[in-house]
């Protein structure tokens, strides 16, 4: 199981989770992205980020609220096709 960054991060991007991640699997492009993304291939499921997030935006994949299920796909897509992931997010949360 991995972790997912959901809707509460959009346009907030509190980066405290990045600082506690022991494997640097949380990424974004400054000035371009509207949320942070967790690389499911690199995440070691330690939970440090979930506990650090002041926005309560990070969930274990199995605990992700149903209404935010698309955010799991957005995170996975971002590490393969950033433009596609950004388009998916824009469709959910126009900015």
N, C-alpha and C positions, 0 to 999 in steps of 0.2 A: 504494500500500500504506500502511496505517496501523498503529498500534501498539495492543495490547490489554493490559489489566491482568488477570491471571489469578488463580487460587486462592491463591497464596502471600500475596497482599495482604489476603485476607479476615480480618477481625478484628485486623489488624496496622496497616495504613494508614500506613506510613512515608511521610511527606510530602516527602521530599527531592526526589522527581521533580517536584513542583509548582513548587518554587523554580527549577529549571533549564529549565522549559518556556518557550520564547521567545514562544509564542502563547497561553498560559494555557488550553490545551485539556483539562487534567486537573481534574476537578471532583468534588465530593461535597457532601452536606449534613451538617454537623456534628451529631452526636448521633443521626442517623437512619441513615446509610449504614454498611455494614460493609466496603466496599471503595471505592477510588477508580475513576473512570471516565474514559476518553479519548474525546473527541468526534471521531469519524472525519471529520467534515466540516471541522473546524478544524485537525486535526493536519497538520503540514507534513513529517512523516516525517524529522525531523532525527536521531532516535535519542538525543537527550540524556537523556531519561527512562530509557531502557533501561539505559544505562551508570551512571546514578545510583542505581538501585533496589538497595538492600542485600538485599532479599528475593528477587531474581531473579524477580520477578512480571511483568515487562513484556517482551513479545515483539512482533516484527514479525508482522503477521497471517499471513504466509506461513510463519512459523517456529513458530507457536503449537502446542505439543504437542497431539496429537489428544484426549487425555483432558480437555483444558481448552477445547475448541472452543465450548462453551456460553458461555464468558466473552466471546467476541466479540459474540454476540447480546445478552448482558446489557448490554455497554457501549453498543451502538447503541440498544437499547430505552430505556436510562436517559435519553437526551436527548429522547425522545419521550413516554415514559410511565414516570415514576419508580416508581410503585407496582407496575407490571407487572414492571419490572426487579428490584425488591426481592423480589417473589414468586418470580421465576425463581431468584434467588440462594438464597432460603430453601429452595426445593425441592432444590437441589444441596447446600447446606451449612446444615442447620437450626441455628439459633442459639439 
